Amino acid sequence: MKEHTWPPVTPRLTVDAVIRLSGGIVLIKRKNPPHGWALPGGFVDVGETVETAVRREAEEETGLVIEDIWLIGVYSDPARDSRFHTVSVAFGASADGVPHGADDAKEAVVFKDDDLPAPIAFDHRQIIEDFLKKERKLKL
């Protein structure tokens, strides 16, 4: 059994956004390691709700103001981020406009659902698959 410490050492809390735009999904090309394509997202600041954090991160990295956010799921596999243990609260959202890379993103691009790049960082491909399944159910 693990020994507990005080204050407790816990996973870092993050958010990710699957943004539906012009019939596709917005991905960013990361400036910082691990490099590659990823969903817009990042760390939740102290004193910030996850809903506020996902709106902030999406706007900082893509320039888009997201709307109609809804919960896709919570992703907590300790191996999801090779740097350290993170837990992500992933949201679906919609937006209008043209994305552009900013902050931690070199670029932001809209990809068609059936033409996503490979590889996609972290467990973001799984998050996208879960988003697509839930989106189909919501439209029924």
N, C-alpha and C positions, 0 to 999 in steps of 0.2 A: 504494500500500500504506500502511496506517495505521502511524504511528509508535507503538511501545509505550512505556509509562511504567512507572515503578516507584515505589510499589507499583501493581499493575495496577488500572485502573478497570474495574469489571465491573458487570453488571446487578444490581439488588437482588433478593434471593431472597424469594419469598413462598409462601404455601400457600393453597389454597381447599378448602372442604368442600362436597360435595353430600350433604346429610343427608336420608336417607329416614326419614320420620316420618308415621305415620297415613295411609299411602297417597299422600303428597305429598312435596314438596321444600321445605325451609326456605330462605327468602330473607330478607335483612335490608334495611331501608331505611337508607341511609348518613347519618350525621350530618355527615360532612366531605366536601368536594369530592373527586372528582366525586360529586355527589348521585345518588340513584336507588336502584333495587333491585339487589342483588348477592348473591353467595354469601358466607357467613361465611368470613372468612380474614384474612390480614394478613402482616406481615413476620416472618421467622425471626430469632430473637435469636442473637447470637454464643454458641456453646457449646450450642446447642439442635439436636436432630435435627428433620427436617421432620415426622416422626410426632408428636413431642412438641408442636411448634408448631401443627399443625392441631388437635390435641386442646385445647390452651390457647386458641387463637383461637375455636374453636367454642363453648367454654364461656364465655369472656369476652363474646362477642357475642350468644349465644342462651340461656345458662343451661343448655344441654344437655351431658351427658356422652356423647360419641360412642363407639361400639363398632364392631367388625368393619371397621376401615378397610382400604381396598384402593386401589391406584393406578389412577387414570383415565388420567393422562398428564402430560406436561410441556409447558407453553405458554410460548413464548419470542419471539413476534413483537415486535420492538422498538416497534411501534405499539399494543400491547395496553393500555398505560396512557399517557394523554396527558401525565402529569406527568414521567415518566422511564422508562427501560428497566427492566422487571421480568421475571423468570422465575418462573412459578408451577408448583409441584408440586401437582396437584389429586388429591384423594382422594374416594372414595365412602365413606359410613359410614351407620350406623343409630343411632337413639336412641329413648328413651322419654321421655315427659313433655310439658310444654307450654312452647314457646319463648317467651322474652320478650327484648325488645331491651335491651341494656346496652352499656357501654363505647362503641365507635364506632358502635353501631346504635341508631337511634331506635326501631325496632320489629323484631320477628322474626315472620314469618307463614309458615304452611304453605300452599303452593299445589298444587293438583292438577296433574299432569303436562301435561294438555291445557288448562290455564287459567292459564298463567304471565303475569305482567304485562309490559308493554312500556313503555319500553325496559328492558333489563337491562344494567348497567354492564360495562365492560371487554369481555372475550371470554367472559363467563360463560355466555351462551346456548350457545355452541359447547361449552363444558365440560359443560353439562347434556345437550346432545344426545349427546355422546360417552359420558357416564354412562349414559344410557338405552339406547344401543346395546349397551354392554358388559354392562349389567344383564340385558338380554334374552338375550344369549349365555350368561351364567352360569346362567340359569334353565333352559336347554335340556337 
